Amino acid sequence: MGEVTVWSPLACIKNPLIDLNVSLVILNSSLSEIQDKLQSLWRTARFHICADGGANKLHQVCGADKTSYVPEYIAGDLDSVYKDVLLHYEKHGTKIAKFNDQNSTDFEKCLKLISKHEKITAEQFDVIYVLGSHGGRLDQSLAILNTLYKHTKTNETPLFLIAQDTLTFVLPPGRHKIYVNTGLEGSFCGLIPLGESCRCISTTGLAFNLSKHHLLFGSQISSNNSFDGSDFVTVDTSDYILWTMSTL
């Protein structure tokens, strides 16, 4: 039957004191609607990095509590971060990593820096959370999903994207068990073939389960689905598939 991969993507938000080695990336998108998630994940994470203009968003949302939210790094080509924000974080110990490469996004630059940090320190992260990952320009949202897809195909560290009311990640081929019983789940979910056809996929725990379905962008996808009240959803997939779910 093969080994089952167990996922609890909202566990770190539900319990900030969970014993996991977490890295947190903040993208250049509004954080005002997810301040509660920012606070929880900031407490949980041991490594914090802002992608260029993400430092502006962090600086704006922290108000008078700016010294409690100081990232270890600001990384990117640095064409978006405000000078006064950069100076503020440098003054409080943040390291600046400037990349001139224009063939990768600031998000990808952050992931490269995380990988470099792991090699230098021999520290392996259990999971990477990314805040501010949807909304705004469609091309940027698609670029973020492209980075998520590429990361999952080449790296074993789980990568979770969190936006205002959505959590998204990619399931590799195989059998999966996704816990959806934290109380932070919303009402909808979906399984979207990203980058390739999903030749055969079956599920349990959904309102509308799949049974050896073939999913293909441009043909059938599983969107606007929901949960059946079970504590978990199971997914058995032949190919990489994007899982997305609403959050409270």
N, C-alpha and C positions, 0 to 999 in steps of 0.2 A: 504493500500500500504506500510506502514511503513515509518519511518523517513529516510531521505537521509543524509548521511554523506558527507560533502563538504571538499575537499582536495585542498590545494594550496602549494604543496611541494617545489616549487622554489621561493615562495614569499620572504623568508628571504634573499635569495641571490640577488634577484632583488632589494629589498628595505631593506638595513641593519638597518634602523631606525624604522622598523615595531614594533608595540607595542605587543610583545609576550615575554613570559618568556622562554628563550631558554637555553638548556644545550648542550655543544659541547664536543664530545669525539674524540680524535685523536689516531688512531691505528698505529701500527708499520709497516707503508707502506709509500712509497714515496709521498711527497706532492708537488714535483716540478712542476707537470703538473696541479695542482689545487690551485695554490697560490692565484688566484683571488677569488676563493670560500672560501679559508681559511680567507682572509682578510675581506670579507663580513660577514661571520658567526662569526668570532672573535668579530667584532664590535657589532653584534646583541646579542650574547650569554652573559648571566650573570654568568655562571658557566662553567669553562673550565677544562678538565681533560685529561691527557695523559695516555694511557695504556702502561706502562712499556717503551719499546723501541720507542714508539711514541714520547717520549720526545726528543730522538736523532733526529728524523725526523723534529720536530718542530725547534730544535736548529739549524739544518743544513740549513733549508730553510729561516730562518729569517735574515741571514747575520748580518749586523751591527745594525739591529733594534731589537736585542734580548730582550732588556728590555721592549719593547712594547708588547711582547707576552709571558707573564708569567702565566702559568696555576695555578689554585688554588690547584690542586692535581696532583701527579703522583702516579698511583696505579697499583698493580700487584705483581707478585712474584719477580720482580726486577732482573731478570736474564739477561735482555737485555740492560737496560739503562746504558750508560757509566758513570763511576764514576765522571768525570769532569762535565758532563752535569747535573748529580744529584746535585753536589755541587753548580753549577751555579744557578740552580733554587731554591735550599734551601736558598741560600744567598739572593735571591730576594723575599722570602716569601712563596714559594711553600711548601705545606705540603706533606709529604711522607706517603703513606698508603701501607704497605707491607702485602701481604696475602701469607701464606704458603700452602694454599689449592691447590692441583694439580688436583682436580676433576672439576675445572671450568677454563675457559679461562680468560686472562687478560681483555678482553672485558666484560665478565660477571662480573668480579670483579668491573669494573668501573660502571656498571649499579647498582650493589649492593650499591656502595658508593653514587651514585646519590640518590637512594631510602633512604638511611640512612640520607643524607643531608636534604632531604625533610621532614623527620620525625622530625629531630632535630630543623629545622628552621621554620617548618610549611609552607614552601614554596613549591608550586606545579608548576612543569614545564609544559608548554604547549606543548613542543615538544623537542625531542632529535635528534640532527644531529650527524652523525658519519662520519669522514673523513678518507680516505685511506682504504676503505673497500673491494676492489676487486683487483684482479691481484695477481701475484706471485704464491705461492703454492696452488694447488687445494684443499688439505685437509684443509688448513687454511681458504680459501674462503668458503668452505662448512660449516665449524664450525661457521663462521660469520653469514651465512644464517640461520643456526640452532638456533643461539642465537636470531636473529631477529624474527624467527617464534615463539620461546618459549616466548619471551617478549610480542609479540602481543597477544598471547593467555591468558596471565596472567596479563597484564597491559594496562590501557587505554591510557597512554601517547604515542602519535605517535613517531615512531622511523624511521628515514630516513637514509639510507646508501648512501654515495656519494663517487664515485671513479672518475677517470680521466674524463670520458665522460658518466657516467651512474648514475642514481638515482634509488633506489630500496626501496620498502616497502611492507608490507603485508596488504591486505584488509581483514577485518573480514567479516563474513557472513552478508549480507544485501545489501542495495542500496547505491551507491556511485556516487559522481560527482567530477571528477578530472579536475581542470583547467589546460589547456595546452596552454595558450595564453600570457606568459610572454616575449616571444622572446628568452628565454634561452633553449627552447626545441630543441632536435635534430630531427632526421628523423625516428627513429625506436622505437618500444615499444613491450612489450610482457606480457602475463598472464600465469604464470607457477604454476601448482599445487605443493605445497611444503608440504610434511609431510602427505598428505592425498589426496584422490580423491576429485575433485570438481564435484559434481553430476549434477549441473545445473547452467549455467552462460550465461548471455546475455549482449550485449554491444551496445552502439551507439557512433558515433564520430570516429570510426576507419575505415581504408581503407577496412579491412576485418572483419566485425562485427560477433560476435557470437550470436546465437539464440538458447537458451536452450541447449547448447552444454554440453557434459560430457568430462571433461579434467582429464587425469590421466598420471602420469609419467610412461613411459613404453608403453603408448598408444598415445593419441593425446594431444598436448599442443599447445598454441598459441604463437609462436615465430616469429620474423622478420615481425611483423605487423607495421603499420604506422598510421598516423592521416589523417582525411579527410578534415582538414581545419577548423573544428569547434573550438570554444573557450574552449570546455570541452569535456571530455569523460565520459560516464555513464557506470557503471558496476553494475549488479544485480547478486549476487553470493550466492549460497546456503552454501558455505564452505569457509574457509580461502584460499586465493589465492595471490600469489606474483605478484606484479605489478613492471615492470622494464621499464625504458625509457632512451633514450639517451639525453645528455645535451650538450650545447655548452660551 
